Amino acid sequence: MYPCQFKWKTMGKNTSIHDAWNLAWKLNLADLIHFDEEHANAFAANDWNGLAQSFTKNVRFISGVVAYEPNILNRPTIAMGSGDLKPGCLPTPARVTRYADANPTDIQLDIPILGQFRIYFFCNDPVASRPFIEHICKHAINSRDSFTGRMSAATNASYTLQPPAAVPQDEYICPERYTPVSCLFTWALVTGKSKAAFEIVDLPQALRDSVWTVYLDDIPRSGTGNCKKGCIEKWLGGLQGDEMAVVIVRPDGYVGTLRIWQDGRKEYGQEALRWMDGYFEGFLTDDIGATN
């Protein structure tokens, strides 16, 4: 809490940065005021039962794990599965293997935050699910076919006119890996198939260009309970047969929305694209500059 009291300078710097970040998001939330009032009143009244209830109710907030209520940015759907992913919450830790370099990685951290959304496809068989994925990938970047495509084209044009300033960390982050198709979002695929079961050329072009965000759900399970689950099972509660899931993660890393479809047919891909358009239309606009 008071980094100046630490003997080691590096520890003090790390702690002060964390304190500042921790305080920033709390000051941005009215919940802080509500919690303080509720907690102070219970404390002043020696209401220990009330204090216990306050802690139970607000434990996620106190620990810094914010959960946002449903709104236009956090949109629940009729088929979200039974896993950990919930709109308005951070993705829980899960391990996968990157297809490109066979490197085990924490999927919730692997894609750097560059101001873009992340759109994850989840499936058991990417070849069988190709019609679904290909329809979305093709039309979600075409300004004539979808609202998402118009927003993607507008974002690409904006970044062309004013590219992000280069920073030393780019040498390690390699941001070009994550926005080769669109500056609005990063495409990603998580599949239960082994690497030997498919080639990158079997995927739609947008995912071939996004090879660094193609992941295999093949990390050996260890531990007990939730720790034994793979990514698809942990995040979605598993997928049955040819079921397909799409997860949209906001630029700040919180889950925006997700949905599971019956299988990977093109018809479901068309439905999923309309669903994506509906989500983005809730808070983005393509009529900037229009007169009222």
Residue, then its C-alpha position, 0 to 999 in steps of 0.5 A: m500500500y505504501p511502496c516508499q516503505f519498502k527497502w528494495k526500489t524494484m519492489g516499491k516500483n512494482t507495488s506502486i504501479h499495481d496500487a495505481w492500477n488497482l485504485a484507478w478502476k475502483l475510482n471509476l466505479a460507483d460501486l466503491i461508494h456503495f460498498d464503503e457506505e454499506h461497510a462503514n454503517a455495519f462497522a459503526a453499528n457493530d453489526w458483525n453479521g452485516l459485515a460478514q454479509s457485505f464481504t460475501k456480497n462484495v468479495r469479487f469487488i474487494s479482491g479486484v475481480v470486477a464483474y459487470e452487470p449485463n448491458i450493451l457491452n456485456r450481453p448474455t445469450i440463450a446458449m452460453g454453455s456451463g463453463d466459466l465464461k460469462p459476459g462482464c467477467l474476465p476469462t479464467p486461466a486456461r492452458v493451450t498450445r499454439y499451433a505455430d510453434a507448439n508453445p504451451t501458453d496461457i490463452q487468456l494472456d497470449i493475445p496482447i491488448l492493442g485496443q482491439f476486440r478478440i473473436y474466438f472460434f471454438c470447435n472440436d473439428p475445424v475441418a468439419s466446422r469450416p463452412f461456419i467459420e469461413h462465412i463469418c471470416k469472409h463477410a465480417i471483414n467485407s464492408r458491403d456484407s455486414f456492419t462488422g465489416r464496415m466497422s473493420a474497414a473504417t478501423n483499418a482506414s483510421y489506422t492507415l492514416q494514423p498508425p499506432a506509435a511504435v514502442p520498445q515492447d513491440e520487439y517482443i509483443c510483435p503486434e503485427r501477428y495479431t491484426p493481420v486481417s483487421c485492426l478492429f479485432t483479432w481472429a482466434l481458433v481453439t480446437g480439440k483436434s490434434k496438430a496432426a489432424f489438420e493443416i493450416v491450409d485447411l482453415p479459411q484464409a483469415l485464420r491462415d493469416s492469423v496462425w499465431t492465434v490458432y490454438l490446440d486444446d491439448i495440454p495434459r490435465s493435472g491437479t483436481g477439480n477445475c484444474k483438470k479441465g481443458c480450455i474448451e471444457k473449462w471455458l464453455g463446459g465442453l462442446q458436443g459433437d460438431e457444436m460451434a462457439v463464438v466468444i467476443v472479448r472486449p478490448d479491456g479483456y472482459v468477455g463481451t458476449l458468447r454463444i454456442w451453435q448446433d454445428g458448423r453448417k454455413e446456415y449457422g455461420q450466417e446466423a452467427l454473423r447477424w448475431m455479431d452485427g447485432y452486438f457491435e451495433g449496440f455501441l459502435t456507429d458507422d455514421i460519424g460526421a452525419t448531420n443530425 
